[in-house]
Amino acid sequence: MPTIAQLVRNGRKRVKEKSKSPALQNCPQ
């Protein structure tokens, strides 16, 4: 599983395109 830092980096880039919580989409737990 990716680290929090990686989720934040990837998240910020995808936040504009997707919802505010891309991490939930990557880890649907």
Rosetta blueprint (number, residue, H / E / L):
1 M L
2 P L
3 T L
4 I H
5 A H
6 Q H
7 L H
8 V H
9 R H
10 N H
11 G H
12 R H
13 K H
14 R H
15 V H
16 K L
17 E L
18 K L
19 S L
20 K L
21 S L
22 P H
23 A H
24 L H
25 Q H
26 N H
27 C L
28 P L
29 Q L
